[in-house]
Amino acid sequence: MSSKPSQATRTAVLERDRYRCVRCGQSIRNSQYSIHHRRLRSHPYPGLHETHNLITLCGSGTTGCHGWVHGHPHEAYEHGWMVHGWQNPEEMPVTYWDGRERKI
């Protein structure tokens, strides 16, 4: 298994998320952003680096919305920004910044 998503997968995630942070809606163009693993890398499975397990968040793992998601796991699980190790990310919807919720 690769240690990170391919460039094609990263581009697909950015395009799907319209180059915006999923949580706050901020454009990630010309600002720091991360491709976040919903089911964390510490819970590896075959789809770890696939689009359904990845979302765009502003900041790094400790700053911006990416840092917020890791600092507020209860809310992150509630909105699908993080997925428990026993859950399939393909089945867990994500709440986008504009309130829409959908499976990715």
N, C-alpha and C positions, 0 to 999 in steps of 0.2 A: 504494500500500500504506500502510495506517495505521502510525503510529509506535509504537503500543502495542495490546495486546489490548483488546477492548471490555469494558464492565462485565459484560455477560452471559457472555462467555467467562471472565472472571476468577471470577465467581460459580460457573460450572460446574466450574472447576478446584478451587476451594476445597471445593465440595461433594464432588467425586470423591475428593479427598484427605482428606476428613472433618475439615477445618479443623485439620490437623496437618502438621508438617514431615515431608516424605517421608523424609528421612534419619534424624532422631533421634526422631520421634514426638511431640515437644512440641506441645501445643496452641498455636495461633497467636492464639487469642482473647486480647485484652488484652496482646499483645506484638508486637514488630516482626517483620514477615515480608515476603517478596518472592515474586512470581510470576516464576519463573526460566525463561528460554529454554534448553531442552536443546540445540538447535542454535542456537548463539549468534547474536545480532543482526548480528554481523560477517559471517555467512554467510547472507544473506537468500535466501529462497525463498518461494513462494506460501503455504505453510502456517506461516510463521514465528509468527503470533499465534493459531494454532489450539490446541485443548486437547491434542492429542497431542504438541505441542512444549513444553508448559508444565507445571511442577510447583511445588508450594508448598514453600518453604524458610524456616526461621526466619532472622532477621537481614537484613542488607543485602548488597550485593555484596562487602563487605569484612568483615562480622561474622557471627557465628553459622554455621549450616550453609551459608548462601549463600557466605560468605567462604571456608569450608573447601573447598567444591566447586571454587571458582576457584583455590584454593591447592594443590589435590591433583588435578590433571587426570587422572592415570593411573587412580586409583581411581574418579574421577567417570565416566570413560568406561566403565570396567569394570562399573559399576552402572547405567548408563543415565541418570545425572543430567546428563551432557553427552553430546552426539552429534557426531561428526565432520561436517564440512561436506559430505562426499560420501555420508553415510548418510541414510536416510529415517527420521525419528523414529517414524513409524507402525509400522515394522518392528523397532524396538529396544526391548526390554523395560526396565522400571524396577524396581529393587529397593527395596521399601518398608522402613521402619524395623523392621517385624516379621518381615522375612526373605522375605516373599512377593515373587515376581517376576512381573510381567505387562506385557503390551503395553497402552499407554493410547492 
